[in-house]
Amino acid sequence: MKLSGILLVLTLINLVCCVPLPLIFNEDDIETHGYESWKMKLNKLQKSAKDLSKQRSYIDADMLDGGVLLKYKQLFEEFVGLFGRNYSDEDEHERRFLLFLKSLERHQFMNERERANNGTAVYGINKFSDWTTQEFKTLILSSTQQTFEEEAAHATPIAARETPITAKQQHKDINDRACTYYLKPYPQKVDWKDKVTRIKNQGSCGSCWAFVGSEQIEMYWAIKTGTLVERSPQELLSCSPSLGCEGGNTCLALQWLEKTRIVLETEKNYPYEEKDTACRQVNKTMEGPRVDAVCGCQNLVNREDAMLRILDQKGPLSVNVDAVQWHDYIGGIIQHHCTNKNMNHAVQLIGYDLVSGPIPYYIARNQWGKSFGEDGYVRIKYGDNQCGIAQQPSFIQVV
């Protein structure tokens, strides 16, 4: 299907009813007032909620006695203060309180199931705790990742070799060489955090794919040159083939950069606006990293050892995941509350750890701000295609 046809279909199927959404949390506020202090308050709130709810499998405002209900309302007011909520009226305030209670009930169920299965993931209060599941899907996730997979599959396939390429093979296409990894032993741990820029926040726009695309360029350029500069997700959002805030695909965005030979602008020169905008004139003569090869965008299910070797030998991987059940995540290794049915979010894998505990895991860099998960990161179990992580991984070469 041609891209124009895909865009038309997506435009038709992505029409959703708008719902009044709570104020999006401003991550800059906690940095201004001290992140560690803010985090201590959040941890205290988590403990209070856990202690209050641990004797209750069902939390219903109509069935709580006055004293207990008052304690829950006090917890909610602490949440409102920590996450800067400003509801439109008293009715909306009460509706969000009831959703908050439902989230506490959900956290308890998920944590009990996690413990029963000897898992380590923890679910609790975060900035989405007064949202419905539908709001989370509509505002944060993108339903179009899979729809673009056919177009994105034109990337150079990943290849494996037993030995390095010889001088006689140098005439081969540069993309074939760029996309080749070697079947040699991989280390038990890899972590590229020394090559990352700050944790970012996509806000109320389904632009995860654009953030991951820009972050791949940032990190591969830093690995190549030692220079770390933030690149512009807004330019990908506004200019590359996509539906903008309604969704896109990282592979397709990176292939657009490869084909056009455009150097992605810096964040400073083309700042993120958290909305669809008209594409500014691109500067094709600018100096900086150019995408020379997009590798993979292919299914590596049952071949996740290839992903480990690529993370070791090449650098970070961009991946698509089903993140619907990340709504309540606050830490640990995701392995039970996750499916691979609907690829709706993009993240950047920056490493893995096979030895620090009983559960081997990937380290994923997310785009929901530093307040989400483990200071902006998520750990996902290695193996078994958790959350669909092995269904369309890719990496790049920059020059």
C-alpha positions as CSV (number, residue, x, y, z in Angstrom):
1,M,0.0,0.0,0.0
2,K,1.3,3.4,-0.9
3,L,2.0,5.9,1.9
4,S,-0.8,8.2,0.7
5,G,-3.3,5.4,1.0
6,I,-2.0,4.5,4.5
7,L,-2.4,8.0,5.6
8,L,-5.9,8.2,4.3
9,V,-6.9,4.9,6.1
10,L,-5.2,6.0,9.3
11,T,-6.9,9.4,9.2
12,L,-10.3,7.6,9.0
13,I,-9.6,4.9,11.7
14,N,-8.0,7.3,14.2
15,L,-10.9,9.6,14.7
16,V,-11.7,9.4,18.4
17,C,-14.0,11.2,20.7
18,C,-12.2,13.9,22.7
19,V,-12.4,13.6,26.5
20,P,-11.5,16.3,29.0
21,L,-8.0,15.4,30.1
22,P,-6.2,16.4,33.3
23,L,-3.4,18.9,33.2
24,I,-0.2,17.4,31.7
25,F,2.4,17.3,34.4
26,N,5.2,19.8,33.8
27,E,8.5,18.0,34.4
28,D,10.4,21.3,34.6
29,D,8.6,22.1,37.8
30,I,10.2,19.3,39.8
31,E,13.6,20.0,38.3
32,T,13.3,23.6,39.5
33,H,12.2,22.7,43.0
34,G,14.6,19.7,43.4
35,Y,14.0,16.3,41.9
36,E,15.3,14.3,44.8
37,S,13.1,16.2,47.3
38,W,10.1,15.7,45.1
39,K,10.9,12.0,44.7
40,M,11.1,11.5,48.5
41,K,7.6,13.0,48.8
42,L,6.3,10.7,46.1
43,N,7.8,7.6,47.8
44,K,6.2,8.7,51.1
45,L,2.9,9.0,49.3
46,Q,3.4,5.5,47.7
47,K,4.0,4.0,51.2
48,S,0.9,5.7,52.7
49,A,-1.3,4.4,49.9
50,K,0.1,0.9,50.2
51,D,-0.5,0.9,54.0
52,L,-4.0,2.2,53.7
53,S,-5.0,-0.2,50.9
54,K,-3.3,-3.4,51.9
55,Q,-6.3,-4.7,53.9
56,R,-8.8,-4.0,51.0
57,S,-9.1,-6.0,47.8
58,Y,-11.9,-3.6,46.6
59,I,-11.8,0.2,47.1
60,D,-15.2,1.8,46.6
61,A,-15.9,5.4,47.8
62,D,-19.5,4.5,48.5
63,M,-18.5,1.6,50.8
64,L,-15.7,3.3,52.8
65,D,-16.5,4.6,56.2
66,G,-16.1,8.3,56.8
67,G,-12.7,8.2,58.5
68,V,-11.1,5.9,55.9
69,L,-12.6,7.9,53.0
70,L,-11.1,11.1,54.5
71,K,-7.7,9.4,54.5
72,Y,-8.0,8.5,50.9
73,K,-9.1,12.1,50.0
74,Q,-6.0,13.3,51.9
75,L,-3.8,11.0,49.8
76,F,-5.5,12.3,46.7
77,E,-4.8,15.9,47.7
78,E,-1.1,15.1,48.1
79,F,-1.2,13.5,44.6
80,V,-2.8,16.7,43.2
81,G,-0.1,18.8,44.8
82,L,2.8,16.6,43.7
83,F,1.7,16.4,40.1
84,G,0.4,20.0,39.7
85,R,-3.2,19.1,38.9
86,N,-5.7,21.9,38.3
87,Y,-9.1,20.5,37.5
88,S,-11.8,22.5,35.8
89,D,-14.4,22.3,38.5
90,E,-15.6,20.3,41.6
91,D,-17.3,17.6,39.5
92,E,-14.1,17.0,37.6
93,H,-12.1,17.0,40.8
94,E,-14.5,14.3,42.2
95,R,-14.3,12.2,39.0
96,R,-10.5,12.2,39.1
97,F,-10.6,11.2,42.8
98,L,-12.7,8.2,41.9
99,L,-10.3,7.3,39.1
100,F,-7.4,7.6,41.6
101,L,-9.2,5.1,43.9
102,K,-9.6,2.7,41.0
103,S,-5.9,3.0,40.2
104,L,-5.0,2.1,43.8
105,E,-7.2,-1.0,43.6
106,R,-5.5,-1.9,40.3
107,H,-2.0,-1.4,41.8
108,Q,-2.8,-3.8,44.6
109,F,-4.1,-6.5,42.2
110,M,-1.1,-6.2,39.9
111,N,1.5,-6.2,42.7
112,E,-0.1,-9.3,44.3
113,R,0.0,-11.1,41.0
114,E,3.6,-10.0,40.4
115,R,4.6,-11.4,43.8
116,A,2.8,-14.6,43.2
117,N,4.8,-15.1,40.0
118,N,8.1,-14.2,41.7
119,G,8.4,-11.0,39.6
120,T,10.1,-7.8,40.5
121,A,7.9,-5.2,38.7
122,V,6.2,-2.7,40.9
123,Y,3.0,-0.8,40.1
124,G,1.9,2.3,42.0
125,I,1.1,6.1,41.9
126,N,2.5,8.0,38.9
127,K,1.4,10.9,36.8
128,F,-1.2,8.8,35.1
129,S,-3.0,7.7,38.2
130,D,-6.1,9.9,37.7
131,W,-6.4,8.9,34.0
132,T,-8.7,6.3,32.5
133,T,-7.1,3.6,30.4
134,Q,-8.7,5.1,27.3
135,E,-7.2,8.5,28.0
136,F,-3.8,6.9,28.4
137,K,-4.1,5.1,25.1
138,T,-5.5,8.2,23.3
139,L,-3.1,10.8,24.6
140,I,0.2,9.0,25.2
141,L,0.2,5.9,22.9
142,S,0.1,5.7,19.1
143,S,-2.1,3.1,17.3
144,T,-0.2,3.5,14.0
145,Q,3.1,1.8,14.7
146,Q,2.1,-1.4,13.1
147,T,0.3,0.2,10.2
148,F,3.6,1.7,9.0
149,E,5.5,-1.6,9.2
150,E,5.1,-2.5,5.5
151,E,6.6,0.8,4.5
152,A,9.3,0.6,7.1
153,A,10.4,-2.9,6.0
154,H,12.4,-1.4,3.1
155,A,15.4,-1.0,5.5
156,T,18.6,-3.0,4.9
157,P,18.2,-6.4,6.5
158,I,20.5,-7.2,9.5
159,A,23.0,-9.9,8.7
160,A,25.2,-12.1,10.8
161,R,28.8,-13.2,10.0
162,E,31.2,-15.6,11.7
163,T,34.3,-13.5,10.8
164,P,35.0,-9.8,10.0
165,I,34.7,-8.6,6.4
166,T,37.9,-9.1,4.4
167,A,39.6,-6.6,2.1
168,K,38.3,-8.5,-0.9
169,Q,34.8,-7.9,0.3
170,Q,35.1,-4.1,0.6
171,H,33.4,-3.6,-2.8
172,K,30.1,-4.8,-1.3
173,D,27.4,-2.2,-0.6
174,I,28.2,-0.1,2.4
175,N,24.8,-0.6,3.9
176,D,25.4,-4.4,3.9
177,R,28.6,-3.9,5.9
178,A,26.9,-1.3,8.2
179,C,24.1,-3.8,9.0
180,T,26.3,-6.8,9.7
181,Y,27.1,-8.0,13.2
182,Y,29.5,-10.8,14.2
183,L,28.7,-14.1,15.9
184,K,31.2,-13.6,18.7
185,P,30.6,-13.9,22.4
186,Y,28.8,-10.9,23.9
187,P,29.4,-9.4,27.4
188,Q,27.0,-10.1,30.2
189,K,26.2,-6.4,30.7
190,V,26.1,-3.4,28.3
191,D,25.0,0.1,29.2
192,W,25.2,3.1,26.9
193,K,24.0,5.6,29.5
194,D,27.2,7.6,29.2
195,K,26.1,8.5,25.6
196,V,22.6,9.7,26.4
197,T,21.1,13.2,26.5
198,R,18.6,14.1,29.2
199,I,15.4,12.2,29.6
200,K,12.7,13.9,27.6
201,N,8.9,14.2,27.7
202,Q,6.6,13.8,24.6
203,G,3.7,15.4,26.6
204,S,0.3,15.2,25.1
205,C,1.4,14.2,21.6
206,G,1.9,10.7,20.2
207,S,5.4,11.5,19.1
208,C,7.4,8.7,20.8
209,W,8.6,7.5,17.4
210,A,10.1,10.9,16.6
211,F,11.9,11.1,19.9
212,V,13.4,7.7,19.5
213,G,14.6,8.6,15.9
214,S,16.3,11.8,17.1
215,E,17.8,10.0,20.1
216,Q,19.3,7.3,17.9
217,I,21.1,10.0,15.9
218,E,22.3,11.7,19.0
219,M,23.7,8.5,20.5
220,Y,25.3,7.0,17.3
221,W,26.9,10.4,16.7
222,A,28.2,10.4,20.2
223,I,29.6,6.9,19.9
224,K,31.3,7.9,16.6
225,T,32.7,11.3,17.6
226,G,32.3,11.7,21.4
227,T,30.1,14.7,20.8
228,L,26.7,14.7,22.4
229,V,24.1,17.2,21.0
230,E,20.3,17.0,21.4
231,R,18.6,16.7,18.0
232,S,15.1,17.8,17.1
233,P,12.1,15.4,17.3
234,Q,9.9,18.2,16.2
235,E,11.6,18.2,12.7
236,L,10.7,14.5,12.3
237,L,7.2,15.2,13.7
238,S,6.6,18.0,11.2
239,C,8.5,16.9,8.1
240,S,8.9,13.1,7.8
241,P,6.1,10.8,6.5
242,S,3.7,10.3,9.5
243,L,0.4,11.4,11.0
244,G,2.2,13.7,13.4
245,C,0.9,13.5,16.9
246,E,-1.5,10.8,15.8
247,G,1.5,8.5,15.2
248,G,4.3,7.4,13.0
249,N,7.2,4.9,12.8
250,T,10.8,5.4,13.8
251,C,12.1,3.2,11.0
252,L,10.2,5.2,8.4
253,A,11.4,8.5,9.8
254,L,15.0,7.4,9.8
255,Q,14.7,6.1,6.2
256,W,13.4,9.5,5.2
257,L,16.6,11.1,6.7
258,E,18.7,8.5,4.9
259,K,17.0,9.1,1.5
260,T,17.0,12.9,1.7
261,R,20.5,13.2,3.2
262,I,19.2,15.8,5.6
263,V,21.1,16.5,8.8
264,L,18.5,16.6,11.6
265,E,18.4,20.0,13.2
266,T,19.4,20.5,16.8
267,E,16.8,20.8,19.5
268,K,18.0,24.4,20.2
269,N,17.4,25.4,16.5
270,Y,14.1,23.5,16.1
271,P,12.6,23.1,19.6
272,Y,9.8,20.7,20.5
273,E,6.3,22.2,20.5
274,E,4.3,19.2,21.5
275,K,2.0,19.6,18.5
276,D,1.8,19.2,14.7
277,T,3.3,22.2,12.9
278,A,4.0,23.0,9.3
279,C,7.5,21.8,8.2
280,R,10.1,24.5,8.2
281,Q,12.5,24.6,5.2
282,V,15.2,22.0,5.9
283,N,18.8,22.8,5.6
284,K,20.5,20.2,3.4
285,T,23.9,21.8,3.5
286,M,24.2,21.9,7.3
287,E,27.2,20.1,8.9
288,G,26.5,17.2,11.3
289,P,25.4,13.6,11.4
290,R,23.8,12.1,8.3
291,V,22.0,8.8,8.4
292,D,23.9,6.5,6.1
293,A,22.1,3.3,6.7
294,V,19.0,2.1,8.5
295,C,19.3,-1.5,9.5
296,G,16.7,-4.1,10.5
297,C,13.2,-2.9,11.0
298,Q,12.6,-6.7,10.9
299,N,11.3,-9.4,13.1
300,L,13.9,-10.9,15.5
301,V,11.5,-13.0,17.6
302,N,13.4,-16.1,18.8
303,R,16.6,-14.3,17.8
304,E,17.0,-12.0,20.7
305,D,20.7,-13.0,21.1
306,A,21.1,-10.9,17.8
307,M,19.8,-7.9,19.7
308,L,22.4,-8.4,22.5
309,R,25.2,-8.6,19.9
310,I,24.0,-5.5,18.2
311,L,23.7,-3.6,21.4
312,D,27.3,-4.6,22.2
313,Q,28.9,-4.1,18.8
314,K,26.8,-1.3,17.3
315,G,24.9,0.7,19.8
316,P,21.3,1.3,20.9
317,L,18.2,-0.2,19.2
318,S,15.0,1.5,18.5
319,V,12.0,-0.9,19.2
320,N,8.2,-0.8,19.1
321,V,6.3,-2.2,22.1
322,D,2.8,-2.7,23.4
323,A,2.8,-0.3,26.4
324,V,-0.8,-0.3,27.4
325,Q,-0.1,-1.9,30.7
326,W,2.7,0.5,31.5
327,H,0.0,2.8,32.8
328,D,0.9,2.1,36.4
329,Y,4.5,1.1,36.2
330,I,6.9,2.6,38.8
331,G,9.9,0.2,38.7
332,G,11.3,-3.3,38.5
333,I,11.5,-5.6,35.5
334,I,8.3,-5.9,33.3
335,Q,7.5,-9.5,32.4
336,H,4.0,-10.4,33.4
337,H,1.8,-7.4,32.8
338,C,2.6,-7.0,29.1
339,T,1.4,-8.3,25.8
340,N,2.7,-8.2,22.2
341,K,-0.6,-7.7,20.4
342,N,-0.7,-4.0,19.5
343,M,2.5,-2.1,18.9
344,N,1.6,1.4,20.1
345,H,4.8,2.9,21.6
346,A,8.5,3.3,20.6
347,V,11.4,3.2,23.0
348,Q,15.2,3.1,22.8
349,L,17.1,0.1,24.1
350,I,20.4,1.4,25.5
351,G,21.7,-1.8,27.2
352,Y,21.0,-5.1,28.9
353,D,22.0,-7.0,32.1
354,L,22.0,-10.8,32.2
355,V,23.7,-11.3,35.6
356,S,22.7,-8.8,38.3
357,G,19.7,-10.8,39.4
358,P,17.5,-13.9,38.5
359,I,15.7,-12.1,35.7
360,P,17.8,-10.9,32.7
361,Y,16.6,-7.6,31.3
362,Y,16.9,-4.8,28.7
363,I,17.3,-1.2,29.7
364,A,14.8,1.0,27.8
365,R,14.9,4.8,27.6
366,N,11.4,6.2,27.6
367,Q,9.9,9.6,26.7
368,W,7.5,10.2,29.5
369,G,9.7,12.4,31.6
370,K,12.1,11.7,34.4
371,S,9.2,11.2,36.9
372,F,8.0,8.1,35.2
373,G,9.4,4.6,35.9
374,E,13.0,4.4,37.1
375,D,14.0,8.0,36.6
376,G,12.7,7.9,33.0
377,Y,13.9,4.3,32.3
378,V,12.0,1.0,32.1
379,R,13.4,-2.5,32.5
380,I,12.0,-5.3,30.4
381,K,12.7,-9.0,30.7
382,Y,15.1,-10.4,28.1
383,G,13.7,-13.3,26.0
384,D,10.2,-14.4,25.0
385,N,9.5,-11.2,23.0
386,Q,8.2,-9.3,26.1
387,C,5.9,-6.4,25.1
388,G,6.7,-7.2,21.4
389,I,10.2,-5.9,21.9
390,A,11.7,-8.1,19.2
391,Q,9.2,-7.5,16.5
392,Q,10.8,-4.5,14.7
393,P,14.1,-3.5,16.2
394,S,16.5,-1.4,14.2
395,F,19.8,0.5,14.4
396,I,21.6,3.0,12.2
397,Q,25.0,4.1,10.9
398,V,25.8,7.8,10.8
399,V,28.6,9.6,8.9
